[in-house]
Structure formats: structure tokens, C-alpha cells
């Protein structure tokens, strides 16, 4: 997959490296702004079970 992207980017190696960095930053931005907030209510991270009445044993 990365080879396919590299072959299809225009320019020499320096320009391809800069475009790859911009592409990676764009993917991270989209994940943090749209995908993770959408998926967060669907994940069970807040479903914890804790015994409130018991003292910790040592």
C-alpha cells in the first residue's frame, strides 16, 4: 500500500516525502476530529465495575 502511494505521488523524492508527511498529518487530523469523537460513545471505556462497599485488602 505504501509503495503504491509513493509511486503515485508526483515529483522527486524530497517532494514525495513532503507530500507523504502532509498526507499522514491529514489522516491524523481526520481521525482526531471526526472518527474518534464519533466512535467514542460506542466504546465501553466508561463501563467499569468497582465494589463500592469493600475496603482494599493488603
mmCIF file of the N, C-alpha and C atoms, coordinates in Angstrom:
data_MODEL
# 
_entry.id   MODEL 
# 
loop_
_atom_site.group_PDB 
_atom_site.id 
_atom_site.type_symbol 
_atom_site.label_atom_id 
_atom_site.label_alt_id 
_atom_site.label_comp_id 
_atom_site.label_asym_id 
_atom_site.label_entity_id 
_atom_site.label_seq_id 
_atom_site.pdbx_PDB_ins_code 
_atom_site.Cartn_x 
_atom_site.Cartn_y 
_atom_site.Cartn_z 
_atom_site.occupancy 
_atom_site.B_iso_or_equiv 
_atom_site.pdbx_formal_charge 
_atom_site.auth_seq_id 
_atom_site.auth_comp_id 
_atom_site.auth_asym_id 
_atom_site.auth_atom_id 
_atom_site.pdbx_PDB_model_num 
ATOM 1   N N  . UNK A 1 1  ? 0.821   -1.181 0.000  1.00 0.00 ? 1  UNK A N  1 
ATOM 2   C CA . UNK A 1 1  ? 0.000   0.000  0.000  1.00 0.00 ? 1  UNK A CA 1 
ATOM 3   C C  . UNK A 1 1  ? 0.872   1.254  0.000  1.00 0.00 ? 1  UNK A C  1 
ATOM 4   N N  . UNK A 1 2  ? 1.895   1.283  0.857  1.00 0.00 ? 2  UNK A N  1 
ATOM 5   C CA . UNK A 1 2  ? 2.739   2.475  0.908  1.00 0.00 ? 2  UNK A CA 1 
ATOM 6   C C  . UNK A 1 2  ? 3.523   2.647  -0.378 1.00 0.00 ? 2  UNK A C  1 
ATOM 7   N N  . UNK A 1 3  ? 3.940   1.534  -0.970 1.00 0.00 ? 3  UNK A N  1 
ATOM 8   C CA . UNK A 1 3  ? 4.627   1.597  -2.246 1.00 0.00 ? 3  UNK A CA 1 
ATOM 9   C C  . UNK A 1 3  ? 3.732   2.150  -3.336 1.00 0.00 ? 3  UNK A C  1 
ATOM 10  N N  . UNK A 1 4  ? 2.460   1.764  -3.318 1.00 0.00 ? 4  UNK A N  1 
ATOM 11  C CA . UNK A 1 4  ? 1.513   2.270  -4.304 1.00 0.00 ? 4  UNK A CA 1 
ATOM 12  C C  . UNK A 1 4  ? 1.351   3.783  -4.155 1.00 0.00 ? 4  UNK A C  1 
ATOM 13  N N  . UNK A 1 5  ? 1.211   4.242  -2.918 1.00 0.00 ? 5  UNK A N  1 
ATOM 14  C CA . UNK A 1 5  ? 1.078   5.684  -2.673 1.00 0.00 ? 5  UNK A CA 1 
ATOM 15  C C  . UNK A 1 5  ? 2.339   6.399  -3.136 1.00 0.00 ? 5  UNK A C  1 
ATOM 16  N N  . UNK A 1 6  ? 3.509   5.869  -2.801 1.00 0.00 ? 6  UNK A N  1 
ATOM 17  C CA . UNK A 1 6  ? 4.780   6.503  -3.168 1.00 0.00 ? 6  UNK A CA 1 
ATOM 18  C C  . UNK A 1 6  ? 4.921   6.597  -4.680 1.00 0.00 ? 6  UNK A C  1 
ATOM 19  N N  . UNK A 1 7  ? 4.550   5.558  -5.396 1.00 0.00 ? 7  UNK A N  1 
ATOM 20  C CA . UNK A 1 7  ? 4.674   5.571  -6.859 1.00 0.00 ? 7  UNK A CA 1 
ATOM 21  C C  . UNK A 1 7  ? 3.719   6.561  -7.505 1.00 0.00 ? 7  UNK A C  1 
ATOM 22  N N  . UNK A 1 8  ? 2.583   6.825  -6.882 1.00 0.00 ? 8  UNK A N  1 
ATOM 23  C CA . UNK A 1 8  ? 1.585   7.699  -7.498 1.00 0.00 ? 8  UNK A CA 1 
ATOM 24  C C  . UNK A 1 8  ? 1.714   9.166  -7.088 1.00 0.00 ? 8  UNK A C  1 
ATOM 25  N N  . UNK A 1 9  ? 2.570   9.476  -6.149 1.00 0.00 ? 9  UNK A N  1 
ATOM 26  C CA . UNK A 1 9  ? 2.793   10.871 -5.788 1.00 0.00 ? 9  UNK A CA 1 
ATOM 27  C C  . UNK A 1 9  ? 3.696   11.523 -6.842 1.00 0.00 ? 9  UNK A C  1 
ATOM 28  N N  . UNK A 1 10 ? 3.435   12.776 -7.198 1.00 0.00 ? 10 UNK A N  1 
ATOM 29  C CA . UNK A 1 10 ? 4.274   13.439 -8.203 1.00 0.00 ? 10 UNK A CA 1 
ATOM 30  C C  . UNK A 1 10 ? 5.562   13.978 -7.588 1.00 0.00 ? 10 UNK A C  1 
ATOM 31  N N  . UNK A 1 11 ? 6.564   14.209 -8.444 1.00 0.00 ? 11 UNK A N  1 
ATOM 32  C CA . UNK A 1 11 ? 7.787   14.879 -8.016 1.00 0.00 ? 11 UNK A CA 1 
ATOM 33  C C  . UNK A 1 11 ? 8.913   13.930 -7.676 1.00 0.00 ? 11 UNK A C  1 
ATOM 34  N N  . UNK A 1 12 ? 10.011  14.549 -7.232 1.00 0.00 ? 12 UNK A N  1 
ATOM 35  C CA . UNK A 1 12 ? 11.186  13.764 -6.839 1.00 0.00 ? 12 UNK A CA 1 
ATOM 36  C C  . UNK A 1 12 ? 11.023  13.267 -5.400 1.00 0.00 ? 12 UNK A C  1 
ATOM 37  N N  . UNK A 1 13 ? 12.076  12.662 -4.861 1.00 0.00 ? 13 UNK A N  1 
ATOM 38  C CA . UNK A 1 13 ? 11.984  12.037 -3.536 1.00 0.00 ? 13 UNK A CA 1 
ATOM 39  C C  . UNK A 1 13 ? 11.675  13.057 -2.441 1.00 0.00 ? 13 UNK A C  1 
ATOM 40  N N  . UNK A 1 14 ? 12.259  14.254 -2.516 1.00 0.00 ? 14 UNK A N  1 
ATOM 41  C CA . UNK A 1 14 ? 12.008  15.279 -1.491 1.00 0.00 ? 14 UNK A CA 1 
ATOM 42  C C  . UNK A 1 14 ? 10.548  15.721 -1.516 1.00 0.00 ? 14 UNK A C  1 
ATOM 43  N N  . UNK A 1 15 ? 10.012  15.966 -2.704 1.00 0.00 ? 15 UNK A N  1 
ATOM 44  C CA . UNK A 1 15 ? 8.614   16.389 -2.809 1.00 0.00 ? 15 UNK A CA 1 
ATOM 45  C C  . UNK A 1 15 ? 7.685   15.260 -2.374 1.00 0.00 ? 15 UNK A C  1 
ATOM 46  N N  . UNK A 1 16 ? 8.023   14.023 -2.747 1.00 0.00 ? 16 UNK A N  1 
ATOM 47  C CA . UNK A 1 16 ? 7.204   12.885 -2.320 1.00 0.00 ? 16 UNK A CA 1 
ATOM 48  C C  . UNK A 1 16 ? 7.229   12.732 -0.801 1.00 0.00 ? 16 UNK A C  1 
ATOM 49  N N  . UNK A 1 17 ? 8.373   12.973 -0.189 1.00 0.00 ? 17 UNK A N  1 
ATOM 50  C CA . UNK A 1 17 ? 8.464   12.873 1.267  1.00 0.00 ? 17 UNK A CA 1 
ATOM 51  C C  . UNK A 1 17 ? 7.601   13.945 1.931  1.00 0.00 ? 17 UNK A C  1 
ATOM 52  N N  . UNK A 1 18 ? 7.638   15.164 1.412  1.00 0.00 ? 18 UNK A N  1 
ATOM 53  C CA . UNK A 1 18 ? 6.815   16.239 1.980  1.00 0.00 ? 18 UNK A CA 1 
ATOM 54  C C  . UNK A 1 18 ? 5.332   15.952 1.780  1.00 0.00 ? 18 UNK A C  1 
ATOM 55  N N  . UNK A 1 19 ? 4.963   15.471 0.598  1.00 0.00 ? 19 UNK A N  1 
ATOM 56  C CA . UNK A 1 19 ? 3.561   15.139 0.355  1.00 0.00 ? 19 UNK A CA 1 
ATOM 57  C C  . UNK A 1 19 ? 3.112   13.973 1.236  1.00 0.00 ? 19 UNK A C  1 
ATOM 58  N N  . UNK A 1 20 ? 3.994   13.023 1.469  1.00 0.00 ? 20 UNK A N  1 
ATOM 59  C CA . UNK A 1 20 ? 3.659   11.912 2.359  1.00 0.00 ? 20 UNK A CA 1 
ATOM 60  C C  . UNK A 1 20 ? 3.424   12.404 3.778  1.00 0.00 ? 20 UNK A C  1 
ATOM 61  N N  . UNK A 1 21 ? 4.246   13.332 4.235  1.00 0.00 ? 21 UNK A N  1 
ATOM 62  C CA . UNK A 1 21 ? 4.072   13.899 5.571  1.00 0.00 ? 21 UNK A CA 1 
ATOM 63  C C  . UNK A 1 21 ? 2.748   14.656 5.672  1.00 0.00 ? 21 UNK A C  1 
ATOM 64  N N  . UNK A 1 22 ? 2.438   15.446 4.663  1.00 0.00 ? 22 UNK A N  1 
ATOM 65  C CA . UNK A 1 22 ? 1.175   16.184 4.649  1.00 0.00 ? 22 UNK A CA 1 
ATOM 66  C C  . UNK A 1 22 ? -0.004  15.222 4.629  1.00 0.00 ? 22 UNK A C  1 
ATOM 67  N N  . UNK A 1 23 ? 0.103   14.151 3.859  1.00 0.00 ? 23 UNK A N  1 
ATOM 68  C CA . UNK A 1 23 ? -0.956  13.159 3.791  1.00 0.00 ? 23 UNK A CA 1 
ATOM 69  C C  . UNK A 1 23 ? -1.145  12.464 5.139  1.00 0.00 ? 23 UNK A C  1 
ATOM 70  N N  . UNK A 1 24 ? -0.064  12.118 5.796  1.00 0.00 ? 24 UNK A N  1 
ATOM 71  C CA . UNK A 1 24 ? -0.149  11.469 7.109  1.00 0.00 ? 24 UNK A CA 1 
ATOM 72  C C  . UNK A 1 24 ? -0.765  12.413 8.141  1.00 0.00 ? 24 UNK A C  1 
ATOM 73  N N  . UNK A 1 25 ? -0.378  13.686 8.124  1.00 0.00 ? 25 UNK A N  1 
ATOM 74  C CA . UNK A 1 25 ? -0.957  14.660 9.054  1.00 0.00 ? 25 UNK A CA 1 
ATOM 75  C C  . UNK A 1 25 ? -2.444  14.865 8.785  1.00 0.00 ? 25 UNK A C  1 
ATOM 76  N N  . UNK A 1 26 ? -2.836  14.838 7.527  1.00 0.00 ? 26 UNK A N  1 
ATOM 77  C CA . UNK A 1 26 ? -4.252  14.980 7.188  1.00 0.00 ? 26 UNK A CA 1 
ATOM 78  C C  . UNK A 1 26 ? -5.052  13.788 7.710  1.00 0.00 ? 26 UNK A C  1 
ATOM 79  N N  . UNK A 1 27 ? -4.493  12.593 7.606  1.00 0.00 ? 27 UNK A N  1 
ATOM 80  C CA . UNK A 1 27 ? -5.180  11.408 8.115  1.00 0.00 ? 27 UNK A CA 1 
ATOM 81  C C  . UNK A 1 27 ? -5.334  11.486 9.630  1.00 0.00 ? 27 UNK A C  1 
ATOM 82  N N  . UNK A 1 28 ? -4.282  11.906 10.337 1.00 0.00 ? 28 UNK A N  1 
ATOM 83  C CA . UNK A 1 28 ? -4.346  12.045 11.788 1.00 0.00 ? 28 UNK A CA 1 
ATOM 84  C C  . UNK A 1 28 ? -5.382  13.095 12.178 1.00 0.00 ? 28 UNK A C  1 
ATOM 85  N N  . UNK A 1 29 ? -5.425  14.209 11.455 1.00 0.00 ? 29 UNK A N  1 
ATOM 86  C CA . UNK A 1 29 ? -6.403  15.264 11.730 1.00 0.00 ? 29 UNK A CA 1 
ATOM 87  C C  . UNK A 1 29 ? -7.831  14.735 11.578 1.00 0.00 ? 29 UNK A C  1 
ATOM 88  N N  . UNK A 1 30 ? -8.097  14.036 10.487 1.00 0.00 ? 30 UNK A N  1 
ATOM 89  C CA . UNK A 1 30 ? -9.442  13.500 10.254 1.00 0.00 ? 30 UNK A CA 1 
ATOM 90  C C  . UNK A 1 30 ? -9.814  12.490 11.336 1.00 0.00 ? 30 UNK A C  1 
ATOM 91  N N  . UNK A 1 31 ? -8.864  11.654 11.742 1.00 0.00 ? 31 UNK A N  1 
ATOM 92  C CA . UNK A 1 31 ? -9.152  10.696 12.803 1.00 0.00 ? 31 UNK A CA 1 
ATOM 93  C C  . UNK A 1 31 ? -9.524  11.386 14.101 1.00 0.00 ? 31 UNK A C  1 
ATOM 94  N N  . UNK A 1 32 ? -8.737  12.390 14.517 1.00 0.00 ? 32 UNK A N  1 
ATOM 95  C CA . UNK A 1 32 ? -8.997  13.049 15.799 1.00 0.00 ? 32 UNK A CA 1 
ATOM 96  C C  . UNK A 1 32 ? -10.218 13.958 15.758 1.00 0.00 ? 32 UNK A C  1 
ATOM 97  N N  . UNK A 1 33 ? -10.525 14.554 14.619 1.00 0.00 ? 33 UNK A N  1 
ATOM 98  C CA . UNK A 1 33 ? -11.640 15.481 14.557 1.00 0.00 ? 33 UNK A CA 1 
ATOM 99  C C  . UNK A 1 33 ? -12.979 14.815 14.295 1.00 0.00 ? 33 UNK A C  1 
ATOM 100 N N  . UNK A 1 34 ? -12.983 13.714 13.554 1.00 0.00 ? 34 UNK A N  1 
ATOM 101 C CA . UNK A 1 34 ? -14.254 13.138 13.126 1.00 0.00 ? 34 UNK A CA 1 
ATOM 102 C C  . UNK A 1 34 ? -14.451 11.681 13.556 1.00 0.00 ? 34 UNK A C  1 
ATOM 103 N N  . UNK A 1 35 ? -13.462 10.832 13.344 1.00 0.00 ? 35 UNK A N  1 
ATOM 104 C CA . UNK A 1 35 ? -13.650 9.397  13.567 1.00 0.00 ? 35 UNK A CA 1 
ATOM 105 C C  . UNK A 1 35 ? -13.673 9.071  15.052 1.00 0.00 ? 35 UNK A C  1 
ATOM 106 N N  . UNK A 1 36 ? -12.683 9.514  15.820 1.00 0.00 ? 36 UNK A N  1 
ATOM 107 C CA . UNK A 1 36 ? -12.631 9.182  17.244 1.00 0.00 ? 36 UNK A CA 1 
ATOM 108 C C  . UNK A 1 36 ? -13.812 9.761  18.025 1.00 0.00 ? 36 UNK A C  1 
ATOM 109 N N  . UNK A 1 37 ? -14.222 11.025 17.807 1.00 0.00 ? 37 UNK A N  1 
ATOM 110 C CA . UNK A 1 37 ? -15.413 11.507 18.532 1.00 0.00 ? 37 UNK A CA 1 
ATOM 111 C C  . UNK A 1 37 ? -16.678 10.738 18.164 1.00 0.00 ? 37 UNK A C  1 
ATOM 112 N N  . UNK A 1 38 ? -16.793 10.289 16.918 1.00 0.00 ? 38 UNK A N  1 
ATOM 113 C CA . UNK A 1 38 ? -17.954 9.509  16.516 1.00 0.00 ? 38 UNK A CA 1 
ATOM 114 C C  . UNK A 1 38 ? -17.943 8.142  17.199 1.00 0.00 ? 38 UNK A C  1 
ATOM 115 N N  . UNK A 1 39 ? -16.775 7.517  17.287 1.00 0.00 ? 39 UNK A N  1 
ATOM 116 C CA . UNK A 1 39 ? -16.681 6.160  17.814 1.00 0.00 ? 39 UNK A CA 1 
ATOM 117 C C  . UNK A 1 39 ? -16.652 6.105  19.342 1.00 0.00 ? 39 UNK A C  1 
ATOM 118 N N  . UNK A 1 40 ? -16.330 7.185  20.008 1.00 0.00 ? 40 UNK A N  1 
ATOM 119 C CA . UNK A 1 40 ? -16.162 7.189  21.466 1.00 0.00 ? 40 UNK A CA 1 
ATOM 120 C C  . UNK A 1 40 ? -17.404 6.730  22.221 1.00 0.00 ? 40 UNK A C  1 
ATOM 121 N N  . UNK A 1 41 ? -18.609 7.161  21.875 1.00 0.00 ? 41 UNK A N  1 
ATOM 122 C CA . UNK A 1 41 ? -19.775 6.653  22.622 1.00 0.00 ? 41 UNK A CA 1 
ATOM 123 C C  . UNK A 1 41 ? -20.032 5.166  22.394 1.00 0.00 ? 41 UNK A C  1 
ATOM 124 N N  . UNK A 1 42 ? -19.511 4.613  21.338 1.00 0.00 ? 42 UNK A N  1 
ATOM 125 C CA . UNK A 1 42 ? -19.737 3.209  21.032 1.00 0.00 ? 42 UNK A CA 1 
ATOM 126 C C  . UNK A 1 42 ? -18.774 2.280  21.770 1.00 0.00 ? 42 UNK A C  1 
ATOM 127 N N  . UNK A 1 43 ? -17.726 2.827  22.367 1.00 0.00 ? 43 UNK A N  1 
ATOM 128 C CA . UNK A 1 43 ? -16.717 2.013  23.036 1.00 0.00 ? 43 UNK A CA 1 
ATOM 129 C C  . UNK A 1 43 ? -17.009 1.926  24.534 1.00 0.00 ? 43 UNK A C  1 
ATOM 130 N N  . UNK A 1 44 ? -16.741 0.789  25.151 1.00 0.00 ? 44 UNK A N  1 
ATOM 131 C CA . UNK A 1 44 ? -17.126 0.586  26.560 1.00 0.00 ? 44 UNK A CA 1 
ATOM 132 C C  . UNK A 1 44 ? -16.064 1.030  27.560 1.00 0.00 ? 44 UNK A C  1 
ATOM 133 N N  . UNK A 1 45 ? -15.396 2.147  27.346 1.00 0.00 ? 45 UNK A N  1 
ATOM 134 C CA . UNK A 1 45 ? -14.342 2.576  28.256 1.00 0.00 ? 45 UNK A CA 1 
ATOM 135 C C  . UNK A 1 45 ? -14.888 3.061  29.598 1.00 0.00 ? 45 UNK A C  1 
ATOM 136 N N  . UNK A 1 46 ? -16.122 3.528  29.645 1.00 0.00 ? 46 UNK A N  1 
ATOM 137 C CA . UNK A 1 46 ? -16.698 4.031  30.893 1.00 0.00 ? 46 UNK A CA 1 
ATOM 138 C C  . UNK A 1 46 ? -17.469 2.962  31.650 1.00 0.00 ? 46 UNK A C  1 
ATOM 139 N N  . UNK A 1 47 ? -17.545 1.769  31.110 1.00 0.00 ? 47 UNK A N  1 
ATOM 140 C CA . UNK A 1 47 ? -18.256 0.680  31.780 1.00 0.00 ? 47 UNK A CA 1 
ATOM 141 C C  . UNK A 1 47 ? -17.286 -0.076 32.688 1.00 0.00 ? 47 UNK A C  1 
ATOM 142 N N  . UNK A 1 48 ? -17.095 0.435  33.882 1.00 0.00 ? 48 UNK A N  1 
ATOM 143 C CA . UNK A 1 48 ? -16.194 -0.214 34.827 1.00 0.00 ? 48 UNK A CA 1 
ATOM 144 C C  . UNK A 1 48 ? -17.020 -0.786 35.969 1.00 0.00 ? 48 UNK A C  1 
ATOM 145 N N  . UNK A 1 49 ? -16.513 -1.836 36.597 1.00 0.00 ? 49 UNK A N  1 
ATOM 146 C CA . UNK A 1 49 ? -17.188 -2.408 37.753 1.00 0.00 ? 49 UNK A CA 1 
ATOM 147 C C  . UNK A 1 49 ? -16.254 -2.291 38.949 1.00 0.00 ? 49 UNK A C  1 
ATOM 148 N N  . UNK A 1 50 ? -16.734 -1.590 39.948 1.00 0.00 ? 50 UNK A N  1 
ATOM 149 C CA . UNK A 1 50 ? -15.958 -1.368 41.167 1.00 0.00 ? 50 UNK A CA 1 
ATOM 150 C C  . UNK A 1 50 ? -16.879 -1.646 42.342 1.00 0.00 ? 50 UNK A C  1 
ATOM 151 N N  . UNK A 1 51 ? -16.386 -2.424 43.292 1.00 0.00 ? 51 UNK A N  1 
ATOM 152 C CA . UNK A 1 51 ? -17.159 -2.671 44.504 1.00 0.00 ? 51 UNK A CA 1 
ATOM 153 C C  . UNK A 1 51 ? -16.996 -1.466 45.421 1.00 0.00 ? 51 UNK A C  1 
ATOM 154 N N  . UNK A 1 52 ? -18.099 -0.768 45.683 1.00 0.00 ? 52 UNK A N  1 
ATOM 155 C CA . UNK A 1 52 ? -18.029 0.449  46.487 1.00 0.00 ? 52 UNK A CA 1 
ATOM 156 C C  . UNK A 1 52 ? -17.970 0.163  47.974 1.00 0.00 ? 52 UNK A C  1 
ATOM 157 N N  . UNK A 1 53 ? -18.519 -0.944 48.448 1.00 0.00 ? 53 UNK A N  1 
ATOM 158 C CA . UNK A 1 53 ? -18.615 -1.198 49.874 1.00 0.00 ? 53 UNK A CA 1 
ATOM 159 C C  . UNK A 1 53 ? -17.419 -1.927 50.478 1.00 0.00 ? 53 UNK A C  1 
ATOM 160 N N  . UNK A 1 54 ? -16.495 -2.406 49.675 1.00 0.00 ? 54 UNK A N  1 
ATOM 161 C CA . UNK A 1 54 ? -15.387 -3.211 50.207 1.00 0.00 ? 54 UNK A CA 1 
ATOM 162 C C  . UNK A 1 54 ? -14.129 -2.388 50.312 1.00 0.00 ? 54 UNK A C  1 
ATOM 163 N N  . UNK A 1 55 ? -13.410 -2.605 51.408 1.00 0.00 ? 55 UNK A N  1 
ATOM 164 C CA . UNK A 1 55 ? -12.108 -1.956 51.589 1.00 0.00 ? 55 UNK A CA 1 
ATOM 165 C C  . UNK A 1 55 ? -11.048 -2.788 50.881 1.00 0.00 ? 55 UNK A C  1 
ATOM 166 N N  . UNK A 1 56 ? -10.019 -2.143 50.373 1.00 0.00 ? 56 UNK A N  1 
ATOM 167 C CA . UNK A 1 56 ? -8.959  -2.907 49.697 1.00 0.00 ? 56 UNK A CA 1 
ATOM 168 C C  . UNK A 1 56 ? -8.212  -3.801 50.683 1.00 0.00 ? 56 UNK A C  1 
ATOM 169 N N  . UNK A 1 57 ? -7.866  -4.984 50.239 1.00 0.00 ? 57 UNK A N  1 
ATOM 170 C CA . UNK A 1 57 ? -7.134  -5.919 51.084 1.00 0.00 ? 57 UNK A CA 1 
ATOM 171 C C  . UNK A 1 57 ? -5.647  -5.849 50.761 1.00 0.00 ? 57 UNK A C  1 
ATOM 172 N N  . UNK A 1 58 ? -4.840  -6.047 51.806 1.00 0.00 ? 58 UNK A N  1 
ATOM 173 C CA . UNK A 1 58 ? -3.397  -5.971 51.590 1.00 0.00 ? 58 UNK A CA 1 
ATOM 174 C C  . UNK A 1 58 ? -2.704  -7.227 51.977 1.00 0.00 ? 58 UNK A C  1 
# 
